[in-house]
């Protein structure tokens, strides 16, 4: 049971939001680097498991719900040699599932001591904010003695998705505009304090046009921010197209791979953009500063922190980040283009 040299089946389970799942990709690369011959499967939420699709390290992805896990894994068609489980659950459904499916399970120490007794490794989680989030996720494999394969995030846009994106831009009259700038104007409702005022996005866009008259804006986002994205699209008129709430996640990511510049707040798509190696400007709230959440080993990321980064709670206003500050970083990012691509530069 202690010989890890010949593992053939690996499983990673992470039921979380997009950004958190993206933060686990360096650990997934490390697993595959250690056991290149092994099959590695990923299980996530029904909404977010697809972000692992097309990663060269992952053989199969599957989505599930927490309430389903108690009924799964009792008669597995095969067992995994090793499973990693991220996250914490009061009743431990994902950890319990992993113990039914795998010979060895590594997870952060749970509240239930009976669950911890079943783990191959019960890893102590470092306090939030004490290190970069990537390093926090890498902590789950630290006790296994694995060498890391970089700390950058990974996401892979397939060739079919790249063709779809080029066709979309062409048929909607967007192709040919330069620079093409993506705007991610909002996080999600429970983290609305991370949002930069929509009026600031309008002022920034107008200022960028004054420097780059050919600039065109692709307004990104989901259905929950339609009011703000529609407001911005209406005021930018013929200089913008809003795709907010109209596309699936992977379609939006494929379009992001075509951008000359991405400007956004701290949220899931910003983590995806951090894996694509394209020029980007990301704004971080004081409660989650860039030294904890900004993409690492990125060739062209301008991270902008709240003036009171690390010293103020969620009540701090993102409006304290000025339009002039974001404009300066955006103009600098546009002078440092990198090759358009569908995966991180280290893939």
N, C-alpha and C positions, 0 to 999 in steps of 0.2 A: 504493500500500500504506500510505502514511502518512496518508491522509485518513480520519478516523474519523467524519466528520459524517453519513454516510449508512448507517451500519450497520443491517442488517435482521434478522440472526439472531445471537442471543447464547446462549452455553452456559456454565453453571456446573457444575463437578464437585467433589463433596466426599464422600468415603467416610470417615465418621467417626461418633462417637457423637452422640446426640441434642443434648447441650448444645453441642458444638462446631459442629454444623450450624446451630443456632439463632443462634450468634454471627456467622454470615455474613449474616444477613438484612439488617442495615443496608447492607452492600455491595451486595446484590441490589437494594435500593430505589434506591441511588445509580445503578446501571447503568440501571435503568428510567427514572429521572428524566432522565438524560442522553440516552437514546434511547427516548423514549416510543412511537415508532412500531415499534420492533423486537419481534420474537418472542423471548422468553427461556425457555429450557428448562433443567431441572435434572436432573442424574444423581447419585444417591447410593447408599448401601448398600441391599440388599434389605430391611433392617430399618428404616431411618430415612428413606428418601426421601419417605415419605408425609407427613412433617411440613410439607413445602412445599406440599402440596395446598391449593387454595383461596386461596392468596396472590394478590392481584390482579396482582402483578407477574410471576407465573410462568404460562406458557402450558401446559407439559406437564412432568410429573415421571416419572422412570423409575428403577427399582432395578437394580443389577447387582452382581456379585462381582468381586473383584480378579483371580481366575484366568480370568475370561471375557474381560477387556479385551484380552488379546493377540490374540484372534481376531475382534475387532470393529473396525469403522471402515475396513476396507481398501477396500470398494467403497461409499462412502456415497451415499445417494440424493440428498443435498444437503450443502452445506458451510456451516459457520457462519462468520460474519465475524470473530467474536471469542470466545475461550473463556477462562474463568478456572478454574484448577485449584488447589484447596487441598490441603494436606497434603504429605507426603514418603513416597516409596517407594523401597526399595533399587534395584529394577529399573525404576522409573518407569512402570508400566503405564498409569496414568491420564494422565500428561503425554504419553506416547507416543500414546495414543489421541487425545488432544486435537489433537496435531500432524497426525494423519491426517484429522481432522474439521473443522479450522478454519484459516483463513488467518492468523490471529494468535492466539498463545497467551501468556497472562500467568500466571506461577506463581512461587512462591518458589524461590529458587536451589536446585537439586538437587545431590546429590553427584556425579552423572554430568555431566561437562563437555560431552559430546556432546549430551545433552538440552538443556543450557542454551544451546547454540549454535542450537538450533531455536526458542527462545522469542523472542517479540516483546519481552517484558520479563521479565528474571530478577530478581526482587525480593529484596533482602536481608531476611531475617526478623529482627525485633528480638529481643533476648534475652528468654526467658520471665520474667515478673514485672516487666519494665521499664515496662510500660504496661498499661492495661486491655485485656482480651482482645478487646473489640470494636474498639478502635483497632488492635490487632495484625492483625485480619482486614481492616480498612479499608486497611491498608498495601498490600494487593495491588492496589488501584486508585489508590493515591496518584500513581504515575507517569503515569497517564492523565489527570491533571488534573481529575478529576470532583469536583463539589460533593456533599457528603454530604447525605442527607435525614434527618437526625437519627441518634442513636446508640442509640435504643431498639430492642428486639427485636420481631419481627413473627411472629404466628401468627394464623390465621383459622379460626374455627369456623363451619362452614356453617349455613345455616338448618335444613337437614335434621338435622344433628347436634345443634343446639339443641333441636329438637323431640324427638329421641330422648332427650336428657338429661332433659328435663322429664317425659317419660313414664316413664323409668326411676325417677326419684325418686318419682313418684306411685305407681307400681305396687309399689314396695318400701316404702311407708309412710314415706319420708324427707321428702317434700315437706311443708312446714308447720312443720318444726322450725326454731328460730332461736335463736342463730346456727348455721349449718351450717359446720362446720370440717373442712377436709381435713388429713390427716396423712401426710406422706411420710417414713417412718421410716428409710429406708436408701438408700444410694447403690448401688454395684454391687461384686461381690466383690473386684475388684482395687483398689478405693478404699474398702475397709471402714473405714479409719481416719477417714473423714469422718462415720461414723455416730454419732449421739447415742444414749446408752444407752436401750434400750427401756423400762426401768423409769422413766426420766425422762419419757418420753412419757406413761406412765400417770399419774405424779404431776402432770404439767402438765394433763392432761385433767381429772383430778379437781378440781384447783384452779380451772380455768376453769368447771366446773359450779357450784362454790360461788359464783362471781360471776355466772354466767349459767345459772340452773337449766334453761333450755330448750335448752341447747347439745346438739348432736348431731354425732357424728364420723364422717367418711367416711375410712376407712383405705385409702390408695392404695399402689400398688407393683406389682412384677412377681412372677413365680413363684419367683424365687430367694430372696426374703425371706419366704416363706410361714410359716416357723416363727415369726418375730418378729411378723408381722402377725396371725397366728392367736392368738398369746399375748395380744396387746393387745386384740383384739376380744373374746376370751373374758372378760377381766377388766372390760372396759367394759360388757359385757352389752347391755341394751336401749338403751343410749345410743350404739351404734355399729353401722355396717355396714362390713365389709371387702370391697372389690372387688379386692384384690391378686391378681394372677394370673388374673383372670376376664375381663378386658376387653382389647380392642385399644387401642393407644396413643391413637388419635384419640377413642375412646369415653371413655377416662379424661380426656383433655383437655376434652372437652365437659362432663363433670361438674365439672371444675375451674372452668369458666366460671360455674358456678352457686353457687360457694362464697361465704360471707360472709368467710371467712378461710382462708388456707393457711399451714401451718407445716411446714417441711421442711428437710432437709439439702441440701448442694450436690450436685445431680445433674441429669440431663436434664429431668425434669418440673418442677423448680424454674426452669429457664430458660424453659420453656414458660409457666409461671405468670407469670414476669416480663414476658411479652409480652401478658398478658391484662388488665393494669391493675387487677386485683383486690387488695384488702388482703392482704398476705403478710408472714410472718416467715421469714427464711432464715438458717441457721446455717452459718458458714464455718470450715473448719479452718485452722490456723496456716500450713500449706503453700500454701493457696490463699485468701488473704484477700479480703474484700469489695471492696476498692479495685481488685482485678483481675477479679473475677467477678460481683459483684452487678449486677442489672439497672439500667441507666441510664435517666434521664428517666421514672422510674416514679412514679405519683401517690401510692402508699402502700406502700412497701417498707421494712420495718424489718430491716436487716442486722445480724446479731450475729456479731462476730468472736471467735475463740478469744483468751483473755487474752494469749497470746504470739504473736499474729498477725504473720507475717512474720519471726519470730525463732526458730521451732522447726521441726523436720522432721516427717516423718510419724509419728514415735513419740509426739507429743503427743496426749493423750487428749481427745476431745470432751466427756467427762464433766466437764472443767474449766469448761464453760459451765453455769451453775447453772439449776435449774428456775425460781428466782425471777427471773432475768434474762430468760428467755424469756417467763415469765408477764407481766411488766411490759410488754414490747413487744407481746405478744398483746392485752392489754387496751387498750393505746393504739391498736393497729390497728383494733380493733372499734369504736372511737369515731369513726373516719374512713372510713366506707363510701363506696364509689364505685359508680356505676351498673354493674350486671351487663352484661357484654358479651362478644363472642366474638373481639375483635381488640384490638390495642394502641390506646390512646387517640388516637394520632396518625394512625391509618389513615383 
